[in-house]
């Protein structure tokens, strides 16, 4: 069973949020985090000649850093996902209304 995404915001509210200063501040901070994770991963690779980069702890740490970067990407894309969900629901509603109209006309 697929859980439905619940969105209480309107399309206009999300679009306003995307253009807001707070979203710009949040994006800047998230980008800094992602860059920090990348630098940390690069440092592990740069130190590979001194350490054994295939040890379990190093591999787990690299996986952790990759997961953090993916989480940041997800968070940065979330408002647009919400917009897409809202737009899809609007299209589905219009399609259903047209279908009902077509059925009523044929009766």
C-alpha positions, 0 to 999 in steps of 0.5 A, spaced: 500 500 500 502 506 497 502 512 502 499 518 499 503 525 500 499 530 504 500 537 503 497 542 506 500 548 503 497 551 496 500 551 490 501 559 491 504 558 498 509 553 495 511 558 490 511 564 494 516 560 499 520 558 493 521 565 492 522 567 499 529 569 503 528 564 508 528 558 502 534 562 499 538 562 506 536 555 507 538 553 500 545 556 501 546 553 508 544 546 505 549 547 499 554 549 504 553 542 508 553 538 501 560 542 500 562 540 506 560 533 506 564 532 499 570 535 502 570 530 507 569 525 502 575 528 498 580 528 504 578 520 505 581 519 498 587 524 499 589 520 505 588 513 501 596 513 501 597 513 508 591 509 510 587 503 508 581 506 504 578 499 504 577 498 511 570 497 514 570 504 518 572 508 512 567 504 507 561 506 512 563 513 513 563 514 505 557 511 505 554 515 510 557 521 507 554 519 500 547 518 504 548 525 507 549 528 500 543 525 497 538 527 503 541 534 502 539 533 495 532 531 497 531 536 501 532 541 496 528 538 491 522 537 496 518 544 495 518 542 487 516 535 489 510 538 493 508 542 487 508 536 482 504 532 487 499 538 487 499 539 479 498 532 478 492 532 483 489 538 479 490 534 472 487 528 475 481 532 478 480 535 471 480 528 468 475 525 473 470 531 472 471 530 464 470 523 465 463 524 469 461 529 464 462 525 458 458 519 462 453 524 463 452 526 456 451 519 454 446 517 458 
